[in-house]
Amino acid sequence: AISMATKEDFDLDKILDNVKLIHISGVTPALSKNLYDLSIDFIKAAKERGILVSYDSNYRSKLWTLEEARSFMLEVLPYVDIAFLGILDFKNILKYDVNMENDIELELERLYKELCKNYSNLKYMASTKRTVNSANNNSLQGFLFNGEKLEKSKVYTFDILDRVGGGDSFTAGVLHGLISDMKCSDAIEFATCASVLKHSIIGDINMVDEKNVTTLMKNGVGNINR
C-alpha cells in the first residue's frame, strides 16, 4: 500500500515536529519514484531541522537495480549521520575496491575510514557478520564504527525459529544504544543481542524489552531456545 503514497499524503512539518532521529530503509525509495523523491525530501527536511538521520542500505535486488540504489545512496550520504553499510554494499553499490579475502574486521575499518574521508558528516557506521553453520543455526557478530575506531561484539551462536526481522532488530538496537548515550562497545553488544533474540521469536517484530537484551549481554548464550 505504501508504494502508492505521494508527497501530498505527508505533512513534513507535523511529522518532524519534536523528532530527534529519523530512520530511512533502502526498501522504501525502491518501491516507487514517489517514495524515492519523498525519502530524499524527508532526509533533507530533517537535516534542516537538526534531526539525526539514519540510513540502512537494505538492498533488495527484486525492487531496484544496483545502479538505482547507488544513485540514491550517493544523493543522501551527504545528509546521513548513521549509516548501516556492509562489505557487499561497498563492493556492489558504492563500487569501492574491496578485498573479500581480507579479515572482515580489518576490511570494514578500512572502508569505513575511507568513506568518512569523503563524507565528514558521517558519525557512525554499522554492520554484522553472519556465519551459517546449518539451516537452523547461525553465528552473528556486530560492528560499529565511531569515526575513529571499530568496536565489535562477541560472537553469538544460536538456533533459529524465524530469521525475518533480525537485521531490523540489529538496526533498532544500534539506534537505541546511541540515543541512550551508551558507549559504542555497549551499543554494538546491545544491538547484536537484540538481533540474536529476534531469531528466537516467530514473526517480524522483536517482542523483547531492554531487560531481556541486557540479560543476554551479561549472561551470554550457547544456544537460545524459546
C-alpha positions, 0 to 999 in steps of 0.5 A: 500500500505504501508504494502508492503514497505521494508527497501530498499524503505527508505533512513534513512539518507535523511529522518532524515536529519534536523528532530527534532521529529519523530512520530511512530503509533502502526498501522504501525509495525502491518501491516507487519514484514517489517514495524515492523523491519523498525519502530524499525530501524527508532526509533533507527536511530533517537535516534542516531541522537538526534531526539525526538521520539514519540510513540502512542500505537494505538492498533488495535486488527484486525492487531496484537495480544496483545502479538505482540504489547507488544513485540514491545512496550517493544523493543522501550520504551527504545528509546521513549521520548513521549509516548501516553499510556492509562489505557487499554494499561497498563492493556492489553499490558504492563500487569501492575496491574491496578485498573479500579475502581480507579479515572482515574486521580489518576490511570494514575499518578500512572502508569505513575510514575511507568513506568518512574521508569523503563524507565528514558528516558521517558519525557512525557506521554499522554492520554484522557478520553472519556465519551459517553453520546449518539451516537452523543455526547461525553465528552473528557478530556486530560492528560499529564504527565511531569515526575513529575506531571499530568496536565489535561484539562477541560472537553469538551462536544460536538456533533459529525459529524465524530469521525475518526481522533480525537485521531490523532488530540489529538496526533498532538496537544500534539506534537505541544504544546511541540515543541512550548515550551508551558507549559504542562497545555497549551499543554494538553488544546491545544491538547484536543481542537484540538481533540474536533474540529476534531469531528466537521469536516467530514473526517480524517484530522483536517482542523483547524489552531492554531487560531481556537484551541486557540479560543476554549481554551479561549472561551470554548464550550457547544456544537460545531456545524459546 
